[in-house]
């Protein structure tokens, strides 16, 4: 019989969260510097979302990269070289394009040439995903929330509908932090919203038609736009925001609260999952307990709460024990801190009410980072499960069953994938 490590290495993966965007993922002119800029390593140099006290002209993740030079790589490799985002990406790049060691002054030009050559190959991305054992991908194409990923990337892809713009849709010119307008999105589908009543009806139609676009869930990433305290719906104040170019703070919040509540109700009625970003974002407002009232108001809605809500993982695990309509996406938390991830996973295994509750994704833009992230996930989850077996917590058969569920089986059932 194979070892537990070998068993986990051979598992197929249903990747429940990526940011594979056509303009990035399908670009055939990619250089080494771009892989750093358009990755979480890039976040060490430029955070791509503004805080309430900040403004930005464009998303640095989508900005054109300049030519690769050693001097341009040094800020990542030497100034930020201990950061896990950087370490993870370096491993992915060097394993796929080099000798699997490091990026140095002596070998960066060879790596640059390999990156450029391989990204020009039409099947490069698909081949890397196969190499990583990834069988299905669910992507959040936030630059185009209506993207049909099935058509854009192939039949092994689905997407989610990011709802941020919808919660900011009080005026045709209002936009979320990604620059998306709810009214523009609706217009693309032939839907008009001349009144607040029309807007709610259009949102219902939008949700009803998810399947036609191969979309399998709603995605709430409003932690990057506002706090995640979605209070009891106040329709009167929400309506006061409608049509205003600059509603009051209270009106904006009431509008967003009402729309998110409306969408969660629609999702519950149709058994559509709702993914939700928690943890590091606009950090003073992204504590998971702020979202507890929303989860409690919608017991029929299946919430997939993301990233172990780092750094508040224990609070999230407490919520997942109390509210039985919560599932957890382990994505990104392992990149923020592998050591914290292992501790939180140990506790999650012990606390969660059943084995259906955990899933994994890559949360990346380029395949090099996705490849490295999934390799790290296999390593860390394997280490935790081995420690559980060695301590006598459960048998190896239990560890194998749970591993298969985390990497694939839970996601297939949760998202109703075939």
Secondary structure, DSSP 8 states (H G I E B T S, - for coil): ---HHHHHHT--EEEEEE---HHHHT-S---HHHHHHTSHHHHTT--SS--TT---SS-TTTS------HHHHHIIIIISTTSHHHHHHHHHHHHHHSSSS---TTTHHHHHHHHHHHHTSTTHHHHHHHHTTEEEEEE--TT-TT--HHHHH-TTEEEEEE-HHHHTTTSTT---TT---HHHHHHHTT---SSHHHHHHHHHHHHHTTGGGTEEEEEE-GGGTS-S---S--HHHHHHHTT-SS--HHHHHHHHHHHHHHHHHHHHHHT-EEEE--SSSSGGG--GGGGHHHHHH-TTS-EEEEGGGTT-HHHHHHHHHH-TTEEEE-TTHHHH-HHHHHHHHHHHHHHSSSTTSEE-----SSHHHHHHHHHHHHHHHHHHHHHHHHTTSS-HHHHHHHHHIIIIIHHHHHTT--
